[in-house]
Amino acid sequence: MKVDANDLRTNETDDRGRIYLGTEYANKRVTVAIVEIEPDRPDEDELAAAYREASESAEALAEEWDEASDEAWNGLDG
């Protein structure tokens, strides 16, 4: 069986894993193939990478703020 890429559709399931196909398929035999499953939340590796990136950004921002704060306080003392 040959499948045209234009015939592929992406749908999301409900909380019970069901998909509404539409009334055009009523009373017809339908064959469905699952080509790919995407999780609805990031996996642990993605979360760890995002956490590391956020942590590094926060450290850099804290260093910049510390320098700017020191300059501001020194400006007030002078």
Number of C-alpha atoms within 10 A of each C-alpha: 3 4 7 7 7 6 6 10 6 8 10 12 10 9 7 6 7 10 11 10 10 7 8 7 10 9 7 8 7 9 5 6 7 6 7 7 7 7 7 7 8 11 9 9 9 11 12 12 11 13 12 12 12 12 12 12 12 12 12 12 12 12 12 12 12 12 11 12 12 12 12 11 10 10 9 8 7 5
